[in-house]
Amino acid sequence: MRHPLFVLLPTALLFCLCLINAHAQSAPDPALLAEINRIKAFDNHAHPWRAVNEGEIDNEWDALIPDSLEDQPFPIRLRPDNAEYIAAWRALYGYKYDDMSAAHLQELRAAKLRVAREQGDKYPAWVLDQLGIETMLANRVAMGRGLVAPRYRWVSYVDALIIPLNNEAAKRANPDFRAFYPPEERLLKRYLADLQLNALPATLDEYLSKVVTPTLERQKRNGVVAVKFEAAYLRPLDFRSASEDIARRVYAKYIQGGEPAPDEYRTLQDFLFYYIAREAGRLSLAVHFHTGAGIGGYFNVNGGNPLLLEPIFNDPSLRKTNFVLLHGGWPYSKQTPALFTKANVYADFSAQTFLLYPRELSTVIRAWLETVPEHVLFGTDAFAISPEVGWEEVGWLTNRTARQALALALTGMMQDGEITRARARELAHMVLHDNAAKLYGNK
């Protein structure tokens, strides 16, 4: 006689497999995918290049373009030999080949230069047209040729404002910090020069009134819609409300020189962060965070966990500030939707669009849509890797991945009876465009 357990096991296994297949769809609904591909999207996060002349390099697409980093493995889909980029070259530049031979890549580079010359300052807008993107938030130190509103909206960097003291102790901590702190120090000097200041003020009150607030107000006047913290590259995201009196004493003690103790400097950084976040709310600027994993062989992934930010989101003094979790905190993306119940917390799934393939990404998107769909944003995180794989190709790949994953997620929700086809179409428009347009006032 067979044991009852052996009778039940095949049935239980089949049931589990059905659940897995139901949650991770193998193919999207064709009509739904076709509609999703027609939506003119609002890209919440990207690093586009300005229009450049032949041989010119754009070094303002991020605040953290380090002088040097130790070699580290690249995610497989970002490697320049990823065959998926062949499809991008075909779509964008009429590439005729199925390989990446040296001769064919030389022909590709010539084609890219030809299109850029033909388009001139219109080239960045031409790229958006090819991708079906209406508006892209450009994360940049400064905008430039071709990156003009309304197609491009500016997201500035503000980490430099929270590290005004001597940073040598941090630079000694690990090789990544030695690469990342100098660009931030140069950016702070640039912000001072923009305000026609030659040195940092002697007191914290003057630093706030003469540097921090004027910098934010100046950026707002110049078109900034959000400010970005890449702080996870410099320290953990565990910002806490700090004493203003202690922050004043730390600033005054070390602004003329000397190395602040780590706990003293952390207190000043925390105070400055909260000040900037409140000022951003006053100016109707969203605050973006890099969350989750990052580049650099010494990157502290735990320090990028978005749950570390919960005290900020629970602070009543910051409820007028909207916060956006870039990259959705991957690999903590299953925890991210728990933060959507905060009225002012949003997340995009940028970067996951090149770290994950569509089926796996669809499970992330579905879980988010089943929580608070109004807080879910689309993003490509397009950036340049090489002359052959620029921000255009990464944008093409991640845009395509995002739309396929969204279609898979909504198809599964329809098939499971969670939503109607009409609601699926509505959610698609919300994620790809409407949520971001409402958040940034671009209706």
C-alpha positions in Angstrom: 0.0 0.0 0.0 1.4 3.4 -0.9 1.8 5.9 1.9 -0.7 8.8 1.6 2.2 11.2 1.6 3.4 9.9 -1.8 -0.1 10.4 -3.2 -0.2 14.0 -2.0 3.3 15.0 -3.1 2.7 15.1 -6.9 -0.5 17.0 -6.4 1.1 19.5 -4.1 4.1 19.9 -6.5 1.8 20.5 -9.4 -0.2 23.1 -7.4 3.1 24.9 -6.5 4.2 24.9 -10.1 0.9 26.3 -11.2 1.2 29.1 -8.6 4.7 29.9 -9.9 3.6 30.0 -13.5 0.6 32.1 -12.7 2.8 34.7 -10.9 5.6 34.8 -13.5 3.9 34.9 -16.9 5.8 33.4 -19.8 4.1 35.7 -22.4 2.3 39.0 -22.3 -1.2 39.6 -23.7 -0.4 40.8 -27.3 -3.0 43.5 -27.4 -1.9 44.9 -24.0 1.7 44.8 -24.9 0.9 46.7 -28.2 -0.8 49.4 -26.2 2.0 49.6 -23.7 4.5 50.0 -26.5 2.5 53.0 -27.8 2.5 54.9 -24.5 4.7 58.0 -24.5 6.5 57.5 -21.3 7.8 59.7 -18.5 11.3 58.4 -17.5 11.8 59.1 -13.8 15.6 58.5 -13.8 18.3 58.6 -16.5 21.8 60.1 -17.2 21.5 61.4 -20.8 24.4 63.1 -22.6 24.1 66.6 -24.0 24.6 67.0 -27.7 28.4 66.8 -28.3 30.7 67.4 -31.2 32.8 64.7 -32.7 35.5 63.6 -30.2 33.9 65.6 -27.3 33.2 63.8 -24.0 30.4 64.8 -21.7 31.6 64.5 -18.1 28.5 66.1 -16.4 26.1 63.2 -16.6 26.7 62.3 -12.9 28.3 63.9 -9.9 30.2 60.7 -9.1 32.3 60.1 -12.2 35.3 58.8 -10.2 38.9 59.2 -11.1 39.6 55.6 -10.4 37.8 52.5 -9.1 39.2 49.0 -8.7 38.0 46.5 -11.4 34.8 44.7 -10.5 32.5 42.3 -12.5 29.9 44.0 -14.6 26.3 42.7 -14.5 25.9 40.5 -17.6 23.4 42.7 -19.4 25.6 45.8 -19.1 28.6 44.1 -20.6 29.5 45.6 -24.0 29.4 42.2 -25.6 25.8 41.6 -24.6 24.1 40.5 -27.9 20.9 42.3 -26.9 22.6 45.6 -28.0 22.6 44.3 -31.6 18.8 44.8 -31.7 19.3 48.3 -30.2 21.8 49.2 -33.0 19.4 48.0 -35.6 16.5 50.0 -34.2 18.5 53.2 -33.7 21.1 53.2 -36.5 20.1 50.6 -39.1 22.8 48.1 -38.1 22.8 45.3 -40.7 24.7 42.6 -38.9 24.2 39.7 -36.5 27.7 40.0 -34.9 30.0 42.4 -33.2 33.1 42.1 -35.4 35.7 45.0 -35.2 34.9 46.0 -38.8 31.1 46.1 -38.2 31.5 48.1 -34.9 33.7 50.6 -36.8 30.8 51.0 -39.3 28.4 51.4 -36.3 30.5 54.2 -34.8 30.5 56.0 -38.1 26.7 55.6 -38.4 26.2 57.0 -34.8 28.4 60.0 -35.7 26.5 60.6 -38.9 23.1 60.7 -37.1 24.5 62.9 -34.4 25.8 65.4 -37.0 22.5 65.3 -38.9 20.5 66.0 -35.7 22.8 68.5 -34.1 21.3 70.0 -31.0 18.1 68.0 -31.7 19.9 64.7 -31.2 18.9 64.1 -27.5 15.2 64.7 -28.5 15.7 62.4 -31.5 16.8 59.6 -29.1 13.7 60.1 -26.9 11.5 59.9 -30.1 13.1 56.5 -31.0 12.4 55.2 -27.5 8.8 56.4 -27.2 9.7 58.6 -24.2 7.9 62.0 -23.9 9.9 63.3 -20.9 13.1 62.2 -19.3 14.4 63.4 -15.9 18.1 64.1 -16.5 20.3 63.4 -13.5 23.2 65.8 -14.2 25.6 68.3 -12.7 24.4 70.7 -15.3 22.2 70.6 -18.4 23.6 71.4 -21.8 23.0 71.5 -25.6 19.8 69.7 -26.6 18.7 68.9 -23.0 15.9 71.4 -22.9 12.4 71.4 -21.5 9.8 70.1 -21.8 11.5 66.9 -23.1 14.2 67.0 -20.5 13.8 68.1 -16.9 16.7 68.6 -14.6 17.6 66.6 -11.4 20.6 68.1 -9.6 23.0 66.7 -7.0 23.2 67.9 -3.5 25.4 65.4 -1.6 28.3 68.0 -1.8 26.3 70.3 0.5 26.4 67.8 3.4 30.1 67.2 3.4 31.7 70.7 3.8 34.4 69.7 6.3 37.7 67.7 6.0 36.9 64.3 4.4 40.4 62.7 4.6 39.3 60.2 7.3 36.5 59.0 5.0 38.9 58.7 2.1 41.2 56.4 4.2 38.3 54.1 4.9 38.2 52.3 1.6 39.3 52.7 -2.0 35.8 53.5 -3.2 35.7 56.6 -0.9 39.0 57.7 -2.2 37.4 57.8 -5.7 34.0 59.2 -4.8 34.8 62.0 -2.3 37.0 64.2 -4.6 34.3 64.8 -7.2 31.9 65.9 -4.5 34.5 68.3 -3.1 35.0 69.8 -6.5 31.2 70.1 -6.9 30.9 72.0 -3.7 33.6 74.4 -4.9 31.6 74.8 -8.1 28.5 75.7 -6.1 30.4 78.3 -4.2 31.7 79.8 -7.5 28.1 79.9 -8.8 27.3 82.1 -5.8 30.5 84.2 -6.3 31.9 82.9 -3.0 35.6 82.2 -2.6 35.4 80.2 0.7 32.9 78.5 3.0 31.3 80.8 5.6 32.7 80.7 9.2 29.4 79.7 10.9 26.7 77.1 10.2 24.0 79.7 10.1 25.8 81.6 7.4 26.5 78.3 5.5 22.8 77.6 5.5 21.7 81.1 4.5 24.5 82.0 2.1 25.3 78.6 0.5 22.7 75.8 1.0 19.4 77.7 0.5 20.7 80.0 -2.3 22.1 76.9 -4.2 18.7 75.1 -4.0 16.8 78.3 -5.0 19.2 78.9 -7.9 18.7 75.4 -9.1 15.0 75.8 -8.8 15.1 78.9 -10.9 17.2 77.1 -13.5 14.6 74.3 -14.0 15.4 71.7 -11.4 12.4 69.6 -10.4 14.1 67.3 -7.9 17.4 67.0 -6.0 19.3 63.8 -5.7 21.3 62.2 -2.9 23.9 59.6 -3.9 24.7 59.4 -0.2 24.7 55.6 -0.2 28.1 55.8 -2.1 29.5 57.9 0.8 27.8 56.6 3.9 24.8 54.5 5.0 21.4 56.0 4.5 20.6 56.0 8.2 20.1 59.8 8.5 18.6 60.8 11.9 17.2 64.1 13.2 20.2 65.9 14.8 20.7 68.7 17.3 21.2 72.1 15.7 23.4 73.3 18.6 25.7 70.3 18.2 25.8 70.8 14.5 26.8 74.4 14.9 29.6 73.6 17.3 31.0 70.9 15.0 30.9 73.2 11.9 32.6 76.1 13.8 35.2 73.8 15.3 36.4 72.2 12.0 35.5 74.6 9.2 39.0 76.2 9.5 40.8 72.8 9.5 41.3 69.6 11.4 39.6 66.2 11.0 36.2 65.9 12.7 35.6 62.7 14.6 33.2 60.3 12.7 30.4 60.7 15.1 30.7 64.5 15.1 30.7 64.7 11.3 27.8 62.3 11.1 25.8 64.6 13.3 26.5 67.6 11.1 25.7 65.6 7.9 22.4 64.4 9.5 21.4 68.0 10.4 22.3 69.3 6.9 20.3 66.5 5.3 17.2 67.3 7.2 17.6 71.0 6.4 17.9 70.3 2.7 14.9 68.0 2.7 12.8 70.6 4.4 14.0 73.3 2.0 13.2 71.0 -0.9 9.7 70.6 0.4 9.3 74.4 0.7 10.5 74.8 -2.9 8.3 71.9 -4.2 11.4 69.9 -5.2 11.2 66.1 -4.8 14.1 64.4 -3.1 15.6 61.4 -4.9 17.7 58.7 -3.2 20.0 56.2 -4.8 18.9 53.0 -3.0 20.0 49.4 -3.1 23.2 48.2 -4.7 25.7 50.4 -6.5 29.0 50.4 -8.4 32.3 49.9 -6.7 33.9 46.8 -5.2 33.6 48.2 -1.7 30.0 49.5 -2.0 28.0 48.9 1.3 24.8 47.2 -0.1 23.3 47.1 3.4 23.8 50.8 3.7 21.6 51.3 0.7 18.6 49.5 2.1 15.6 51.9 1.7 14.2 50.8 5.1 17.0 52.8 6.7 15.1 55.9 5.5 11.9 55.1 7.4 12.6 57.6 10.2 12.8 60.3 7.6 9.5 59.3 6.1 7.9 59.2 9.5 9.1 62.7 10.5 6.1 65.1 10.6 8.4 68.0 9.7 9.2 66.4 6.3 5.7 65.4 5.2 5.6 68.3 2.7 8.6 66.8 0.9 8.1 64.0 -1.7 10.7 61.3 -1.7 11.6 58.9 -4.5 13.5 55.6 -4.1 15.5 55.2 -7.2 16.1 51.6 -8.4 13.4 50.5 -6.0 16.1 49.5 -3.5 17.1 46.4 -5.4 18.0 43.8 -4.0 15.5 44.9 -1.3 12.8 45.5 -3.8 10.3 43.2 -2.0 10.5 45.5 1.0 10.1 48.7 -0.9 6.3 48.6 -1.4 5.8 48.5 2.4 7.0 52.2 2.3 4.4 53.1 -0.3 1.9 53.5 2.6 3.7 56.7 3.4 1.8 59.4 1.5 5.0 61.0 0.2 7.1 58.0 -0.8 7.5 56.8 -4.4 9.8 54.4 -6.1 10.9 53.6 -9.7 12.3 50.3 -11.0 15.1 51.9 -12.9 18.4 49.9 -12.9 16.3 46.7 -12.3 15.6 47.1 -16.0 19.2 46.1 -16.7 19.9 44.0 -13.7 16.9 41.7 -14.3 15.3 40.2 -17.4 11.7 40.9 -18.1 10.1 37.9 -16.4 11.9 38.4 -13.1 11.3 42.2 -13.2 7.6 41.5 -13.8 7.3 39.8 -10.4 8.7 43.0 -8.8 6.3 45.3 -10.7 3.3 43.1 -9.9 4.0 43.1 -6.2 4.3 46.9 -6.3 1.1 47.3 -8.3 -0.7 45.1 -5.8 0.2 47.5 -3.0 -0.1 51.2 -3.9 0.1 51.5 -7.7 -0.1 55.3 -7.6 3.4 55.4 -6.2 5.1 53.2 -8.9 7.3 55.0 -11.5 9.0 53.9 -14.7 12.7 54.7 -15.2 15.5 53.6 -17.5 18.7 54.7 -15.7 20.1 55.1 -19.2 23.9 55.9 -19.1 26.9 55.5 -21.2 29.2 52.4 -21.0 31.4 52.7 -24.2 31.4 54.4 -27.6 29.4 51.5 -29.0 27.0 51.2 -26.0 26.0 54.7 -25.0 23.1 56.0 -23.0 21.1 55.6 -26.2 21.6 51.8 -26.3 21.2 51.3 -22.6 18.0 53.4 -22.8 16.7 51.3 -25.6 17.4 48.0 -23.7 16.0 49.2 -20.4 12.9 50.8 -22.0 12.1 47.6 -23.8 12.7 45.5 -20.7 10.4 47.7 -18.6 7.5 47.6 -21.1 7.8 43.9 -21.5 7.9 43.3 -17.8 4.9 45.6 -17.2 2.9 43.8 -19.8 3.8 40.4 -18.2 2.8 41.7 -14.7 -0.5 43.1 -15.9 -1.3 40.0 -17.9 -0.8 37.8 -14.8 -3.1 40.1 -12.8 -5.8 39.9 -15.5 -5.6 36.2 -15.8 -5.8 35.8 -12.0 -9.0 37.9 -11.9 -7.4 40.7 -9.9 -8.0 43.4 -12.5 -10.0 43.9 -15.7 -8.5 44.7 -19.0 -9.6 48.3 -18.7 -7.9 48.6 -15.3 -4.7 47.0 -16.8 -4.6 49.7 -19.5 -5.2 52.4 -16.8 -2.3 51.0 -14.6 0.0 50.9 -17.6 -0.6 54.6 -18.3 -0.1 55.4 -14.7 3.2 53.6 -14.4 4.7 54.7 -17.7 3.5 58.3 -17.5 0.7 59.6 -15.3 2.1 59.0 -11.8 5.3 60.9 -12.6 3.5 63.6 -14.5 1.4 64.2 -11.5 4.3 64.1 -9.1 6.4 66.7 -11.0 3.5 68.8 -12.1 3.9 68.0 -15.8 0.3 67.1 -16.7 
